[in-house]
Amino acid sequence: DSLTAATCCKSLVVVYGGNCKLQIGVAAASPEDGNAVNVDAQKFMQGSLYKSAMESKKQSYLANLALYPGRTELPFLPANTQALILQPIGDKGIAVIGGDTIRGFTNLDQRHGLV
């Protein structure tokens, strides 16, 4: 609740130890039944966005997600996700923080790591 009240955050996913540990906020809707698309942690971990953030061990901020071809690696986020923070959690996990506004996360949001 604090993230959504203080920032443009609409979606939060935590993948840790090869599993999705948390998926809250707005999720993509499945075209088949309209239910939330679950995170396929193993598939996500094979993608370039995850690998790049984990190798750098630093937060990655994608201010305009539409400009990144890696957007397709995030089918669990709603289509209107405009900005993204990838925050490594130690060596085994990552937080994916999605916002609905281009450049929606401020420098202060990024400096304090949100999570």
C-alpha positions in Angstrom: 0.0 0.0 0.0 2.9 2.4 0.8 4.5 1.9 -2.6 1.2 2.6 -4.5 0.4 5.6 -2.3 3.8 7.2 -2.6 4.9 6.3 -6.1 3.5 5.2 -9.5 4.0 1.6 -8.5 1.0 -0.6 -9.6 2.7 -4.0 -9.7 5.2 -5.8 -7.5 6.7 -9.2 -8.1 9.4 -10.8 -6.1 11.3 -13.8 -7.5 13.6 -15.5 -5.1 15.4 -18.8 -5.1 13.9 -19.7 -8.5 10.3 -19.2 -7.4 7.8 -16.4 -7.4 7.4 -15.5 -3.8 5.1 -12.4 -4.2 2.8 -11.1 -6.9 0.7 -8.2 -5.8 -1.0 -5.2 -7.4 -2.2 -5.1 -11.0 -1.4 -8.1 -13.1 -1.9 -8.9 -16.8 -5.2 -10.6 -17.6 -5.1 -13.9 -19.4 -6.9 -13.7 -22.7 -8.4 -17.2 -22.2 -10.2 -16.6 -18.9 -9.5 -13.1 -17.7 -7.7 -14.3 -14.6 -4.3 -12.9 -13.6 -1.3 -14.2 -15.5 1.0 -16.0 -13.0 4.7 -15.4 -13.0 6.7 -18.2 -14.7 9.8 -17.6 -12.6 12.0 -20.0 -14.5 11.1 -18.4 -17.9 11.6 -14.9 -16.5 15.0 -15.9 -15.1 16.2 -17.0 -18.5 15.5 -13.5 -20.0 18.0 -10.7 -20.6 16.3 -8.3 -18.2 16.8 -10.6 -15.2 20.2 -11.7 -16.2 21.5 -8.2 -16.7 20.2 -7.0 -13.4 21.6 -10.0 -11.5 25.0 -9.8 -13.2 25.3 -6.1 -12.4 24.1 -6.6 -8.8 22.6 -3.0 -9.2 19.2 -1.6 -9.6 18.0 -1.2 -13.2 15.5 1.5 -14.0 13.7 1.4 -17.4 12.1 4.8 -17.5 10.2 4.1 -20.8 9.6 0.4 -21.0 8.2 0.6 -24.5 11.7 1.3 -25.8 13.1 -2.0 -24.5 12.7 -5.2 -26.5 12.9 -7.1 -23.2 9.3 -6.0 -22.5 8.1 -9.3 -23.9 9.9 -11.1 -21.0 7.3 -9.6 -18.6 4.0 -11.1 -19.7 2.7 -11.1 -16.1 2.7 -7.3 -16.0 -0.3 -5.3 -17.4 0.0 -3.9 -20.9 0.0 -0.3 -19.6 3.2 -0.8 -17.6 5.3 2.2 -18.6 8.3 2.2 -16.2 10.1 -0.6 -14.4 12.6 -1.0 -11.6 14.5 -4.3 -11.3 16.0 -4.4 -7.8 18.3 -7.4 -7.1 17.8 -9.0 -3.7 21.1 -10.5 -2.8 22.4 -13.2 -5.1 19.1 -15.2 -5.3 16.3 -12.8 -6.0 14.9 -9.8 -7.7 12.0 -7.4 -7.2 10.2 -6.2 -10.3 8.4 -2.9 -9.6 6.1 -1.8 -12.4 4.6 1.7 -12.8 1.9 3.1 -15.1 3.7 6.4 -15.9 6.7 6.9 -18.2 9.6 8.2 -16.0 7.2 7.8 -13.1 9.8 6.8 -10.5 11.7 9.7 -9.1 15.4 9.9 -8.3 14.4 9.7 -4.6 12.4 6.5 -5.3 15.4 5.0 -7.0 18.0 6.1 -4.4 16.0 4.6 -1.6 15.5 1.4 -3.5 11.7 1.2 -2.8 12.2 -2.3 -1.3 
